[in-house]
Amino acid sequence: MTTTMTMTLTSEAFTQGQPIPPKYTGDGRDISVPLKWADTPPDTQSFALICEDPDAPRGTWTHWVLYNLPAQARELPEGVPAEKTLSDGAMQGKNDFGNVGYGGPAPPRGHPHRYFFKLYALDRKLDLRPGTTLSELLSAMAGHVLAESHLVGSYKR
């Protein structure tokens, strides 16, 4: 994906490269972290968000697939409901736990894992059904990414 800009993505729960608090993990309340973003392209039509763990034993594990966030959105609150379609029209896909919505860090005991929250500004809304897969989202996004930003947290059991 070619991008022309970089946005900023932050969370009040943790800073870049720092541990994600247990409350947002499978060991806690397993609720989504709050996120805020800025420096978005003016021609953004929607946003997509993916959270992945590239350190998972069986390969990259998808924790969250969220798309068609409204162009005017600049944040996600803590605890986004695990619903296919949210009140603002955004849609959530299936994570690798087999569920719709956010599934928090739950790595095996041992080394810390990294969790990449990837936000994409898109030049269109995506014609996808709620509950879609990551691969379907990535295919639909191809050629439509205006900007992206990553926020990385870690978690260890």
Order of alpha helices (4+ residues) and beta strands (2+ residues): beta-beta-beta-beta-beta-beta-beta-beta-alpha-beta
